[in-house]
């Protein structure tokens, strides 16, 4: 796990907008770090999950599979990954 931590720290230090995530390494980070990275890049740099996946030379399914392991799914209408439990309405949980 030291690699993941070091990689996350590198990304935090690069807060100047420089994208130093190397192609093909996107899936090597911890799933919670990946979630933040992917949602931020979908918001600011890429128009779709497909475009993001192409840019980083990864398969879209690999991203969605890894994030589903921590309970997130891709909502295409919002263009971000959202927690699965947000599907429930407030009436269902009351």
OpenMM code with the backbone's topology and positions (N, CA, C; nanometers):
from openmm import Vec3, app, unit

residues = "UNK UNK UNK UNK UNK UNK UNK UNK UNK UNK UNK UNK UNK UNK UNK UNK UNK UNK UNK UNK UNK UNK UNK UNK UNK UNK UNK UNK UNK UNK UNK UNK UNK UNK UNK UNK UNK UNK UNK UNK UNK UNK UNK UNK UNK UNK UNK UNK UNK UNK UNK UNK UNK UNK UNK UNK UNK UNK UNK UNK UNK UNK UNK UNK UNK UNK UNK UNK UNK UNK UNK UNK UNK UNK UNK UNK UNK UNK UNK UNK UNK UNK UNK UNK UNK UNK UNK UNK UNK UNK UNK UNK UNK UNK".split()
positions = [
    Vec3(0.0786, -0.1215, 0.0000),
    Vec3(0.0000, 0.0000, 0.0000),
    Vec3(0.0832, 0.1286, 0.0000),
    Vec3(0.2133, 0.1243, 0.0260),
    Vec3(0.2920, 0.2476, 0.0251),
    Vec3(0.2883, 0.3190, -0.1096),
    Vec3(0.2828, 0.2421, -0.2197),
    Vec3(0.2779, 0.3036, -0.3522),
    Vec3(0.1531, 0.3895, -0.3657),
    Vec3(0.0393, 0.3365, -0.3243),
    Vec3(-0.0856, 0.4107, -0.3346),
    Vec3(-0.0772, 0.5393, -0.2549),
    Vec3(-0.0276, 0.5308, -0.1322),
    Vec3(-0.0170, 0.6499, -0.0482),
    Vec3(0.0755, 0.7524, -0.1127),
    Vec3(0.1905, 0.7088, -0.1609),
    Vec3(0.2859, 0.7997, -0.2242),
    Vec3(0.2254, 0.8633, -0.3480),
    Vec3(0.1536, 0.7841, -0.4254),
    Vec3(0.0915, 0.8342, -0.5464),
    Vec3(-0.0133, 0.9392, -0.5122),
    Vec3(-0.0931, 0.9117, -0.4094),
    Vec3(-0.1954, 1.0076, -0.3669),
    Vec3(-0.1310, 1.1370, -0.3199),
    Vec3(-0.0213, 1.1265, -0.2460),
    Vec3(0.0474, 1.2465, -0.1983),
    Vec3(0.1026, 1.3266, -0.3156),
    Vec3(0.1523, 1.2595, -0.4181),
    Vec3(0.2014, 1.3280, -0.5367),
    Vec3(0.0890, 1.4087, -0.6000),
    Vec3(-0.0288, 1.3474, -0.6113),
    Vec3(-0.1415, 1.4170, -0.6715),
    Vec3(-0.1841, 1.5370, -0.5886),
    Vec3(-0.1804, 1.5230, -0.4574),
    Vec3(-0.2176, 1.6338, -0.3701),
    Vec3(-0.1195, 1.7492, -0.3876),
    Vec3(0.0090, 1.7167, -0.3973),
    Vec3(0.1107, 1.8207, -0.4135),
    Vec3(0.1002, 1.8906, -0.5480),
    Vec3(0.0402, 1.8262, -0.6462),
    Vec3(0.0291, 1.8839, -0.7791),
    Vec3(-0.0981, 1.9665, -0.7947),
    Vec3(-0.1438, 2.0275, -0.6909),
    Vec3(-0.2678, 2.1025, -0.6925),
    Vec3(-0.2703, 2.2204, -0.7874),
    Vec3(-0.1676, 2.2401, -0.8658),
    Vec3(-0.1614, 2.3512, -0.9593),
    Vec3(-0.2271, 2.3197, -1.0932),
    Vec3(-0.2996, 2.2102, -1.1023),
    Vec3(-0.3701, 2.1745, -1.2243),
    Vec3(-0.2882, 2.0907, -1.3208),
    Vec3(-0.1626, 2.0663, -1.2903),
    Vec3(-0.0803, 1.9825, -1.3756),
    Vec3(-0.1240, 1.8379, -1.3570),
    Vec3(-0.1527, 1.7706, -1.4651),
    Vec3(-0.2010, 1.6329, -1.4572),
    Vec3(-0.0841, 1.5383, -1.4776),
    Vec3(-0.0319, 1.4850, -1.3687),
    Vec3(0.0838, 1.3966, -1.3759),
    Vec3(0.0455, 1.2490, -1.3640),
    Vec3(-0.0816, 1.2176, -1.3756),
    Vec3(-0.1228, 1.0777, -1.3727),
    Vec3(-0.0835, 1.0182, -1.5068),
    Vec3(0.0027, 0.9229, -1.5040),
    Vec3(0.0532, 0.8629, -1.6269),
    Vec3(-0.0530, 0.7718, -1.6885),
    Vec3(-0.0530, 0.7650, -1.8194),
    Vec3(-0.1468, 0.6785, -1.8881),
    Vec3(-0.1261, 0.5344, -1.8434),
    Vec3(-0.2364, 0.4643, -1.8203),
    Vec3(-0.2309, 0.3250, -1.7808),
    Vec3(-0.2137, 0.3040, -1.6313),
    Vec3(-0.1855, 0.4093, -1.5541),
    Vec3(-0.1646, 0.3940, -1.4100),
    Vec3(-0.2866, 0.4368, -1.3283),
    Vec3(-0.3879, 0.4856, -1.3924),
    Vec3(-0.5052, 0.5369, -1.3222),
    Vec3(-0.5654, 0.4337, -1.2273),
    Vec3(-0.5664, 0.3081, -1.2665),
    Vec3(-0.6298, 0.2044, -1.1850),
    Vec3(-0.5389, 0.1511, -1.0747),
    Vec3(-0.4170, 0.2008, -1.0653),
    Vec3(-0.3251, 0.1554, -0.9609),
    Vec3(-0.3472, 0.2255, -0.8273),
    Vec3(-0.4335, 0.3235, -0.8236),
    Vec3(-0.4572, 0.3966, -0.6989),
    Vec3(-0.5700, 0.3314, -0.6197),
    Vec3(-0.5757, 0.3629, -0.4925),
    Vec3(-0.6822, 0.3165, -0.4052),
    Vec3(-0.8168, 0.3618, -0.4623),
    Vec3(-0.9209, 0.2818, -0.4446),
    Vec3(-1.0522, 0.3110, -0.5030),
    Vec3(-1.1089, 0.4441, -0.4548),
    Vec3(-1.0880, 0.4800, -0.3288),
    Vec3(-1.1422, 0.6078, -0.2805),
    Vec3(-1.0674, 0.7263, -0.3409),
    Vec3(-0.9380, 0.7107, -0.3638),
    Vec3(-0.8602, 0.8150, -0.4316),
    Vec3(-0.9047, 0.8227, -0.5770),
    Vec3(-0.9241, 0.7069, -0.6390),
    Vec3(-0.9702, 0.7013, -0.7772),
    Vec3(-1.1039, 0.7728, -0.7928),
    Vec3(-1.1948, 0.7527, -0.6998),
    Vec3(-1.3259, 0.8167, -0.7041),
    Vec3(-1.3115, 0.9686, -0.7132),
    Vec3(-1.2323, 1.0261, -0.6243),
    Vec3(-1.2129, 1.1707, -0.6255),
    Vec3(-1.1466, 1.2185, -0.7538),
    Vec3(-1.0460, 1.1449, -0.7980),
    Vec3(-0.9746, 1.1831, -0.9195),
    Vec3(-1.0667, 1.1797, -1.0409),
    Vec3(-1.1410, 1.0712, -1.0545),
    Vec3(-1.2275, 1.0547, -1.1716),
    Vec3(-1.3382, 1.1594, -1.1718),
    Vec3(-1.4039, 1.1795, -1.0586),
    Vec3(-1.5112, 1.2790, -1.0554),
    Vec3(-1.4579, 1.4198, -1.0835),
    Vec3(-1.3396, 1.4508, -1.0313),
    Vec3(-1.2804, 1.5832, -1.0566),
    Vec3(-1.2479, 1.5996, -1.2045),
    Vec3(-1.1922, 1.4974, -1.2652),
    Vec3(-1.1566, 1.5053, -1.4063),
    Vec3(-1.2798, 1.5070, -1.4963),
    Vec3(-1.3847, 1.4377, -1.4568),
    Vec3(-1.5100, 1.4438, -1.5330),
    Vec3(-1.5713, 1.5833, -1.5243),
    Vec3(-1.5564, 1.6462, -1.4116),
    Vec3(-1.6099, 1.7813, -1.3911),
    Vec3(-1.5294, 1.8860, -1.4690),
    Vec3(-1.3964, 1.8710, -1.4727),
    Vec3(-1.3112, 1.9789, -1.5218),
    Vec3(-1.2377, 1.9540, -1.6531),
    Vec3(-1.2196, 1.8274, -1.6919),
    Vec3(-1.1317, 1.8029, -1.8059),
    Vec3(-1.1920, 1.7177, -1.9165),
    Vec3(-1.2800, 1.6259, -1.8849),
    Vec3(-1.3293, 1.5323, -1.9859),
    Vec3(-1.4811, 1.5404, -1.9955),
    Vec3(-1.5319, 1.5276, -2.1154),
    Vec3(-1.6753, 1.5402, -2.1377),
    Vec3(-1.7533, 1.4126, -2.1088),
    Vec3(-1.6831, 1.3007, -2.0953),
    Vec3(-1.7515, 1.1738, -2.0707),
    Vec3(-1.6551, 1.0748, -2.0074),
    Vec3(-1.7119, 0.9700, -1.9493),
    Vec3(-1.6303, 0.8628, -1.8938),
    Vec3(-1.5514, 0.7952, -2.0056),
    Vec3(-1.6121, 0.7806, -2.1216),
    Vec3(-1.5436, 0.7191, -2.2358),
    Vec3(-1.4197, 0.8007, -2.2730),
    Vec3(-1.4333, 0.9325, -2.2807),
    Vec3(-1.3211, 1.0185, -2.3152),
    Vec3(-1.2100, 1.0090, -2.2104),
    Vec3(-1.2475, 1.0066, -2.0825),
    Vec3(-1.1502, 0.9928, -1.9746),
    Vec3(-1.0760, 0.8601, -1.9873),
    Vec3(-1.1498, 0.7528, -2.0120),
    Vec3(-1.0890, 0.6200, -2.0246),
    Vec3(-0.9913, 0.6147, -2.1423),
    Vec3(-1.0287, 0.6743, -2.2523),
    Vec3(-0.9395, 0.6778, -2.3682),
    Vec3(-0.8135, 0.7562, -2.3354),
    Vec3(-0.8283, 0.8706, -2.2709),
    Vec3(-0.7140, 0.9547, -2.2362),
    Vec3(-0.6134, 0.8795, -2.1490),
    Vec3(-0.6641, 0.8017, -2.0505),
    Vec3(-0.5761, 0.7296, -1.9587),
    Vec3(-0.5451, 0.5868, -2.0037),
    Vec3(-0.5888, 0.5506, -2.1231),
    Vec3(-0.5616, 0.4170, -2.1800),
    Vec3(-0.6100, 0.3044, -2.0893),
    Vec3(-0.7320, 0.3187, -2.0405),
    Vec3(-0.7940, 0.2142, -1.9596),
    Vec3(-0.9328, 0.1854, -2.0149),
    Vec3(-0.9877, 0.0726, -1.9773),
    Vec3(-1.1214, 0.0334, -2.0177),
    Vec3(-1.2220, 0.0958, -1.9214),
    Vec3(-1.3301, 0.1519, -1.9743),
    Vec3(-1.4348, 0.2101, -1.8892),
    Vec3(-1.4840, 0.1106, -1.7841),
    Vec3(-1.4999, -0.0156, -1.8260),
    Vec3(-1.5501, -0.1180, -1.7341),
    Vec3(-1.4566, -0.1382, -1.6151),
    Vec3(-1.3269, -0.1238, -1.6380),
    Vec3(-1.2323, -0.1379, -1.5270),
    Vec3(-1.2532, -0.0291, -1.4230),
    Vec3(-1.2821, 0.0922, -1.4687),
    Vec3(-1.3084, 0.2022, -1.3755),
    Vec3(-1.4385, 0.1766, -1.3011),
    Vec3(-1.5454, 0.1461, -1.3748),
    Vec3(-1.6753, 0.1254, -1.3100),
    Vec3(-1.6721, 0.0052, -1.2165),
    Vec3(-1.6002, -0.1008, -1.2542),
    Vec3(-1.5901, -0.2189, -1.1674),
    Vec3(-1.5182, -0.1855, -1.0372),
    Vec3(-1.4079, -0.1127, -1.0473),
    Vec3(-1.3309, -0.0794, -0.9267),
    Vec3(-1.4116, 0.0106, -0.8337),
    Vec3(-1.4846, 0.1060, -0.8895),
    Vec3(-1.5624, 0.1962, -0.8050),
    Vec3(-1.6898, 0.1302, -0.7527),
    Vec3(-1.7408, 0.0304, -0.8231),
    Vec3(-1.8578, -0.0414, -0.7711),
    Vec3(-1.8207, -0.1236, -0.6482),
    Vec3(-1.6928, -0.1614, -0.6371),
    Vec3(-1.6466, -0.2356, -0.5194),
    Vec3(-1.6593, -0.1535, -0.3913),
    Vec3(-1.6595, -0.0204, -0.4034),
    Vec3(-1.6764, 0.0645, -0.2845),
    Vec3(-1.8142, 0.1298, -0.2819),
    Vec3(-1.9063, 0.0791, -0.3672),
    Vec3(-2.0455, 0.1222, -0.3612),
    Vec3(-2.0810, 0.2430, -0.4465),
    Vec3(-2.0090, 0.2654, -0.5552),
    Vec3(-2.0387, 0.3791, -0.6433),
    Vec3(-2.0706, 0.3304, -0.7834),
    Vec3(-2.1620, 0.4012, -0.8504),
    Vec3(-2.1973, 0.3711, -0.9883),
    Vec3(-2.1887, 0.4993, -1.0692),
    Vec3(-2.1738, 0.4842, -1.2005),
    Vec3(-2.1628, 0.6008, -1.2878),
    Vec3(-2.3012, 0.6462, -1.3299),
    Vec3(-2.3342, 0.7703, -1.2995),
    Vec3(-2.4605, 0.8306, -1.3397),
    Vec3(-2.4306, 0.9180, -1.4612),
    Vec3(-2.4674, 0.8689, -1.5777),
    Vec3(-2.4342, 0.9395, -1.7013),
    Vec3(-2.5013, 1.0761, -1.7096),
    Vec3(-2.6228, 1.0888, -1.6562),
    Vec3(-2.6922, 1.2173, -1.6640),
    Vec3(-2.6230, 1.3248, -1.5800),
    Vec3(-2.5589, 1.2832, -1.4716),
    Vec3(-2.4859, 1.3776, -1.3860),
    Vec3(-2.3373, 1.3802, -1.4183),
    Vec3(-2.2947, 1.2866, -1.4993),
    Vec3(-2.1556, 1.2703, -1.5402),
    Vec3(-2.0618, 1.2632, -1.4198),
    Vec3(-2.0990, 1.1775, -1.3257),
    Vec3(-2.0141, 1.1532, -1.2089),
    Vec3(-2.0509, 1.0201, -1.1452),
    Vec3(-1.9610, 0.9729, -1.0603),
    Vec3(-1.9885, 0.8516, -0.9839),
    Vec3(-2.0601, 0.8922, -0.8566),
    Vec3(-2.1657, 0.8175, -0.8251),
    Vec3(-2.2524, 0.8494, -0.7126),
    Vec3(-2.2683, 0.7240, -0.6269),
    Vec3(-2.2826, 0.7450, -0.4959),
    Vec3(-2.3019, 0.6323, -0.4046),
    Vec3(-2.4300, 0.5580, -0.4405),
    Vec3(-2.4222, 0.4252, -0.4374),
    Vec3(-2.5381, 0.3432, -0.4736),
    Vec3(-2.6575, 0.3684, -0.3843),
    Vec3(-2.6364, 0.3983, -0.2572),
    Vec3(-2.7492, 0.4174, -0.1660),
    Vec3(-2.8273, 0.5448, -0.1946),
    Vec3(-2.7831, 0.6292, -0.2881),
    Vec3(-2.8591, 0.7487, -0.3226),
    Vec3(-2.9768, 0.7158, -0.4138),
    Vec3(-2.9878, 0.5891, -0.4575),
    Vec3(-3.1032, 0.5467, -0.5372),
    Vec3(-3.2305, 0.5484, -0.4540),
    Vec3(-3.2164, 0.5265, -0.3235),
    Vec3(-3.3334, 0.5156, -0.2372),
    Vec3(-3.3969, 0.6525, -0.2193),
    Vec3(-3.5292, 0.6551, -0.2177),
    Vec3(-3.5974, 0.7810, -0.1899),
    Vec3(-3.6109, 0.7956, -0.0393),
    Vec3(-3.6338, 0.9184, 0.0028),
    Vec3(-3.6478, 0.9425, 0.1461),
    Vec3(-3.7689, 0.8679, 0.2025),
    Vec3(-3.8720, 0.8488, 0.1230),
    Vec3(-3.9918, 0.7780, 0.1681),
    Vec3(-3.9582, 0.6315, 0.1995),
    Vec3(-3.8673, 0.5736, 0.1202),
    Vec3(-3.8299, 0.4333, 0.1416),
    Vec3(-3.7486, 0.4143, 0.2671),
    Vec3(-3.6760, 0.5180, 0.3107),
    Vec3(-3.5899, 0.5035, 0.4259),
    Vec3(-3.6548, 0.5482, 0.5555),
    Vec3(-3.7693, 0.6126, 0.5456),
    Vec3(-3.8375, 0.6636, 0.6664),
    Vec3(-3.9174, 0.5549, 0.7349),
] * unit.nanometer
topology = app.Topology()
chain = topology.addChain("A")
for resn in residues:
    res = topology.addResidue(resn, chain)
    for name in ("N", "CA", "C"):
        topology.addAtom(name, app.Element.getBySymbol(name[0]), res)
